[in-house]
Amino acid sequence: MVWNAKHILGKFLTAVLIKVAGNSVYYNMIPDYVFADKMIEIGPGDGTSQLTSRHKDKFLSSDYIGIDLRPSGPDSLLKIVEGDLLEYETSETYGTVFAIAVAEHIQVSKWAALFEKLKSWVAPGGYLIVLVPDDERVEDFIKGKDLKYYHEHYPPNVNCHVVFGINPNVLKYYMPGARVNRIRRQILLREPGEPMKRVVGRFLKRMVKGHHYAWDGILRKKHVLLGIWKKEN
């Protein structure tokens, strides 16, 4: 490994800015009313994005559990345990089930079983919240730095998007009766009420890492789909 000035600066900025960067923008899109006292999330990462979003207090005050291939460390404020979401089983039900930027990493042949499992975890009157890219194209995703970033930062079995071209009808097929919102993915631009330090931190972190989302929202018009499915009583 070459320890040049750029590498050292990148490591330093990443360590500092991860506290104010990340995918919190995705969680900011989620409406307040779907949050519950008891919640479960698949693929939550280390919990940084949740706790730097506007919903931080809701996550901390709930009975929350996350299932991820990379569990959180002992200092994490959220309970995130190690597990493969396709194999994880529970007899419990939850007021809210989250799958934020996860489904696109799973082969579409497994979607039917995945969505049935997630819906079975939702308590009567509760919600399943799914966020995926809107009509993402392979050519938009596969660029040199994209693959390098994912291969370096994700385990081999979840390191890239494997489902493309997802549109509202696709999401509604797996979530019948769901409300699907198409929202502009503002990774760089400031959202209402978002601290400027978080905006700048998110941008710099992604630039240092060569992340392809760094310029989204300014140079390209991209969107995500937010699916909200409610289990009736």
QUIRA-V193930 format. One record per residue. RES is the residue in one letter. SS is DSSP state (2 for helix, 1 for strand, 0 for the rest). PSI is psi as a letter, one per 30 degrees, with the letter a starting at -180 (none if undefined). Layout:
res=<RES RES>
ss=<SS SS>
psi=<PSI PSI>
This chain:
res=<M V W N A K H I L G K F L T A V L I K V A G N S V Y Y N M I P D Y V F A D K M I E I G P G D G T S Q L T S R H K D K F L S S D Y I G I D L R P S G P D S L L K I V E G D L L E Y E T S E T Y G T V F A I A V A E H I Q V S K W A A L F E K L K S W V A P G G Y L I V L V P D D E R V E D F I K G K D L K Y Y H E H Y P P N V N C H V V F G I N P N V L K Y Y M P G A R V N R I R R Q I L L R E P G E P M K R V V G R F L K R M V K G H H Y A W D G I L R K K H V L L G I W K K E N>
ss=<0 0 0 0 2 2 2 2 2 2 2 2 2 2 2 2 2 0 0 0 0 0 0 2 2 2 2 2 0 0 0 2 2 2 0 0 0 1 1 1 1 1 0 0 0 0 0 2 2 2 2 0 0 0 0 2 2 2 2 2 2 0 1 1 1 1 1 1 0 0 0 0 0 0 0 0 0 0 0 1 1 1 0 0 0 0 0 0 0 0 0 0 0 1 1 1 1 1 1 1 0 0 2 2 2 0 0 2 2 2 2 2 2 2 2 2 2 2 2 2 0 1 1 1 1 1 1 1 1 1 1 1 1 0 0 0 0 2 2 2 2 0 0 2 2 2 2 2 2 2 2 2 2 0 0 2 2 2 0 0 0 0 0 0 0 0 0 2 2 2 2 2 2 2 0 0 0 0 1 1 1 1 1 1 0 0 0 0 0 0 0 0 0 0 0 2 2 2 2 2 2 2 2 2 2 2 2 2 2 0 0 0 0 0 0 1 0 0 0 1 0 0 1 1 1 1 1 1 1 1 0 0 0>
psi=<k k i l e e e e e e e e e e e e f f f g a a g f e e f f f k l e f f k l f k l k k k h f b g f e e e f g l f g e e e e e f l j k k k j l f j l l l f f k f k j j l k l j f f f k k k f l l l f k k k i j h e e f f k k f f g e e e e e e e e e f f k l k f a k k j k k l k j h k l e f e e j l e f e e e e e f f f l l e g g f l k f k l g k l e e e e f e f i k g l k j k j k k j i e e k k l k f k k e e e e e e e e e e e e e f h k f f e g k f e f k j l l l k j k j k k j l none>
